[in-house]
Amino acid sequence: MMGAAVTWQEIAEALLEHLRLTFIALTLAIVVGMPLGVYLLRERFLSGPVLAVLSAIQTIPSIALLGFLIPLFGIGAKPAIFALFLYALLPIVRNTYTGLGQVDHAAIEAARGIGLRERQVLLRVMIPQALPFLMAGIRTSTVLTVAVATLGAFVGAGGLGTLIFRGVSMIHTPTILAGALPAALLALFFDTVFAFVERWVTPVALRKNKV
Amino acid sequence: MTIRIAAPPPSSKPAIALYAAGHCIDNRWLARHVDLAINVGETFVLMGPSGSGKTTTLKLINRLLEPSEGRVEIHGIDSSSLDPAELRRGMGYVLQDGGLFAHQTVRKNIGILPELLGWAEANIRDRVDELLNLVGLSPEEFGDRYPTELSGGQRQRVGIARALAVDPPVVLLDEPFSALDPASRRHLQQEFLSLSRRLKKTFVIVTHDIFEAVLLGDRIGVMNEGALVQSASPGELLRHPSDSFVRSLFGKNRYQLRLMTTCLRDAMNQHFGQPVLEGTLSPTAVELHPDASLWDALDTLENQQADVVHAVGPRGVLCALSRRDLLEATVAA
């Protein structure tokens, strides 16, 4: 049973693929999600429908979503990345929207009143004060994406899921673990790192419990 | 910014002029048909109960709100033809609780506009030091603090310093002292008064506090239900209120307000007090400028346990006024 079913090199390659899927999907989600969150704050009447659609996407079972995307993107990394991107979108959009929305209104008004342009108000006042929220959104999305990315193997995207699928079909626990354990550790690792980043970017004066 | 060749020399125009300006939201007029001219170097107070349209009027001036009717001119130029950010950089803006940026230090808060305008770092530093000293905060002690580490009064001082950062000719203040406790409010008002006299800028202050209005305003514009009811000097407003609403603002404080708006010179002109001859000066008399209010005079007498005030002009003592003279002058005023 033990045999050389999985080599270290295989695990490392799968891990790198996994990271690549996660990284590309997250980057897309941030690049699209944050501006979308800002836009929803401007056009508040759209926020309800848009957030509802993003929530609905979250409820589609991952395997089904990947299946739906095969006709559109074929087999490989593309459908997986697109699915991960869709899942990652909601936490980022929602946290951007609520985070920017809770910024002290007097500070925003003062910034406009002393002559900051809308862009400067956003970059100098709103985003810095909402950073903890924005980072929390990215953190949630990252952990989610790392976990869901294991299903990428289902459409041939590679990643740690490949090992898990292989282990399941062989009913070979060590092979399953070779994929599942790094995936779990990866999620924990990102969660911890982002927890620190979140705290680090929180402006000193806004920290609830100072160290 | 476009250059307007036809623009007349700014000095001949009021700093701020509203022509039948108003603002309407959801069919409700927050301010309506406001005609107003604020002169260069004047401190103008917009005064009225909450919901009377004074903040709306203030925001029409710096275009935080756009006029739904009429127009606004700044130094003779139609404000709608100006870039809003550019316009506001020529006007400081102070909010009720300072509106400071909680994530930045005092230094960064005050220096934000100079920084965005690309000032050299050393110049920003010097300017922030200068402004902190101007508003009575030590740069060493307060420069690196965050807004949450300041008292309400200190936050307000920082707010004022920030509004003055790029030396705008006009400064707008919306209820600047309202969030403070009475003692520090009075204190800050006095400091603001001397600051405003030194700076010679055009100030527009929104308040619902009649004492603040009388103390700080060269002229007061009384607002009620979105309309500007009367614009006049504090003394004029007290003595000749245009209607019962304006009169009702003073209520039981009428005499105190008269004391505050009558100066020693006014009392002398009404032949109160005794002329002072060389050699007959009372050694225990308190010396005050003829422009000092009767209120200040009485207060000084009380504090110094004296009985006589000498009004002192550039050429020596003009007149001696007893406490009785001061009180009689108040009733006569």
Contacts between the chains, C-beta under 8 A, distances in Angstrom:
chain1	res1	chain2	res2	distance
A	104	B	99	7.9
A	104	B	102	6.3
A	106	B	95	5.4
A	106	B	96	7.4
A	106	B	97	6.1
A	106	B	98	7.8
A	106	B	99	4.1
A	107	B	99	5.5
A	107	B	100	6.9
A	107	B	101	5.3
A	107	B	102	6.7
A	109	B	64	6.9
A	109	B	95	6.5
A	109	B	99	6.2
A	110	B	93	6.5
A	110	B	95	5.3
A	110	B	98	7.6
A	110	B	99	3.0
A	110	B	100	7.3
A	110	B	101	7.8
A	110	B	159	7.5
A	110	B	162	7.9
A	111	B	99	7.9
A	111	B	101	7.3
A	111	B	112	7.9
A	112	B	64	6.3
A	112	B	88	7.3
A	113	B	62	6.1
A	113	B	64	6.1
A	113	B	88	6.1
A	113	B	93	3.2
A	113	B	95	7.2
A	113	B	99	7.5
A	113	B	172	7.5
A	114	B	88	6.3
A	114	B	89	7.4
A	114	B	92	6.7
A	114	B	93	5.2
A	114	B	112	7.6
A	114	B	113	5.8
A	114	B	162	6.6
A	114	B	163	6.5
A	114	B	165	7.7
A	115	B	85	5.0
A	115	B	86	7.3
A	115	B	87	7.8
A	115	B	88	3.8
A	115	B	89	3.6
A	115	B	91	8.0
A	115	B	113	6.2
A	116	B	85	6.8
A	116	B	112	7.5
A	116	B	113	7.6
A	116	B	116	6.8
A	117	B	85	4.7
A	120	B	116	6.1
A	124	B	101	7.7
A	124	B	112	6.6
A	124	B	116	7.7
A	125	B	101	5.6
A	128	B	101	7.9
A	128	B	103	4.8
A	128	B	104	7.8
A	129	B	101	7.5
A	129	B	102	6.6
A	129	B	103	5.2
A	203	B	102	7.0
A	203	B	103	3.4
A	203	B	104	7.6
A	203	B	146	7.9
A	204	B	146	6.5
A	205	B	102	5.5
A	205	B	103	6.3
A	205	B	146	3.4
A	205	B	147	6.7
A	205	B	148	5.0
A	205	B	149	7.4
A	206	B	102	6.0
A	206	B	103	6.1
